[in-house]
Amino acid sequence: MQQVRLVLVGLGNLGRRLCQILHDKREHIRERYGLDLVLIGAADSRGAAYDPVNGLDPEQVVALKTSGASIADYPDVGKKAWLAAALVATAQADVLLEASPVNLDAGAEPGLSSIRTALRRGMHVVTPNKGPLVLAYTELHELAASHDVQLRFDGTVAGGLPALYIGQRDLRGAVVGRLQAVPNLCTGYVMDMLADGLTWEQATDRAREEGVLEGDGSWDLEGWDAAAKLVILANAVLGVSTRMDGVSRTGITDLDAESLQAAQERGERYRLLAEANRDADGGYALSVAPVPLSSDHPLGCLGRKQMGVVYETDIYGTITAIIDEPSLIPSAATMLRDVLDIYA
Amino acid sequence: MQQVRLVLVGLGNLGRRLCQILHDKREHIRERYGLDLVLIGAADSRGAAYDPVNGLDPEQVVALKTSGASIADYPDVGKKAWLAAALVATAQADVLLEASPVNLDAGAEPGLSSIRTALRRGMHVVTPNKGPLVLAYTELHELAASHDVQLRFDGTVAGGLPALYIGQRDLRGAVVGRLQAVPNLCTGYVMDMLADGLTWEQATDRAREEGVLEGDGSWDLEGWDAAAKLVILANAVLGVSTRMDGVSRTGITDLDAESLQAAQERGERYRLLAEANRDADGGYALSVAPVPLSSDHPLGCLGRKQMGVVYETDIYGTITAIIDEPSLIPSAATMLRDVLDIYA
């Protein structure tokens, strides 16, 4: 039985669900893979807890957070103001799980610094946080390689869909002529509501109630989220070193209801499509824009809680992968997938 | 640059296309992965050629086979009656590519013996041949493990779709509650033709012309092919040790045209569905049968050259993967995928 010591930074929607998964799956993973995944440290915005001897009880972490408390309130080992940076800089852990919120405006901090520190300290890093990858994809990969550790980020694109793993591993040897993705739930949901005749306010309120829209919504609705995911896909799968300014981006905020309703009457569904088209030089034109998809498009039948990716390749045909993701659990579970991919 | 010495047994539809891919992709793979894939030996049913010093020219192998000649006619190093078994038993190679035809009636020979020999000699084995896996899944895996080599067989299920890789790697930690697959092109093609009003003879003739039906067709049409693929999925992904007699199998030969046409009128498409349903004990009920799929089923929109798989999981949502495979190239390319997965 190999023990894998985890430190988790970020106890929001994803972090909490990962704790629940770690609790629920512990025995299964011990039996099936001979791995004992032990949460030895965790941090939220108010504090941290660290117990390298006994580990933390993931279910107790969930209970604390659900009750509105902080991890700082964890019995005996919780500390206020002991911030993530200090935990990452000192914990004797094997893997950092970095699940803090995306924050591109703030230079992807605090996630980016945590990831750099962990890699330099010889820890593997698993993160669903797009920010650090979008800003520093190449730097972080070089840092990981130079310290002989892994950097995994399957959860950054299209929730629980293994879009990156399929692209990076199963398309080896191929040239991708075109990549198309609907990597964002929120925009499809809102556009379907608008096509059904709801007002913009009604549609976004509904999306908030359903948990697919957070904050003021601009990150999703203006296409930043889809563009960030496309940047990561382009770097990871297409070998294109690019950042946000390499993507032509159109959000859904200027779409008029008439266009959406007309498309619906034609049997088409609008989706915010992230696309990479290979040009004659072997480069890729990257764009994000709302597009009406007919039902015979590989992503034309996506439901409101579905995301997908299409890879058009030279030797593996056209491969489409779709996820139906009724909750945030699959997105959180990508961290488990990544950890198991490193160790199992 | 690492040299990887390949021996290929079987120069039919898949083997020839793999040779073409090895030719076309050699430089790309050298540059991208630092691997030099060299074909040092090949065998067909009439002879073999072996040149460990200079290697064989894959394009010349394609030319020979296309002209109707045998690999025995390969200049200088081709030999008649030097059969696959002898080549596999003596070649100084790193990987055996076993692409001989499926032949369950003959105990999956000669493929099974070739694979056993190669594994015992410390060669990795890559095969799209279902027969040996269906008959001896556990034995071959134990043999590979005991000789510290890899056995890869991505091409055995659903052509070029990485159904096995997704299931084995990207679902780690999950319980699959239900697996559904349309892993066979031929049956969908024939059923669509019947629904369009063609007679059975017309439909199967058309399928033969299109290259999706081979031989007398019973392997495909009676559901043996889909059942074999389900057996491999069950072993590889679900951890169920089973063989053909563990699958309840219904082919499409008893379907009447009226049912097919009525389904088409309802907007449904019949597909030969391979299914594994988890029961209360954690076992799986395995079945293959023609089923009308509505357009909102994840595999309900499959075209005539498409295959797919659906994994319903506890923590990764429902993941669907579909391939559009207009030729046999993706099926052949799975051997490249497998080799690169071992080495890259």
Interface residues (C-beta under 8 A of the other chain):
Chain A: I21 K25 H28 I29 R32 Y33 G159 G160 L161 P162 Y165 I166 R169 D170 R172 G173 A174 V175 S295 D296 P298 C301 I315 Y316 G317 T318 I319 T320 A321 I322 I323 D324 E325 P326 S327 I329 P330 A333 L336 R337 L340 D341 A344
Chain B: I21 K25 H28 I29 R32 Y33 G159 G160 L161 P162 Y165 I166 R169 D170 R172 G173 A174 V175 S295 D296 P298 C301 I315 Y316 G317 T318 I319 T320 A321 I322 I323 D324 E325 P326 S327 I329 P330 A333 L336 R337 L340 D341 A344
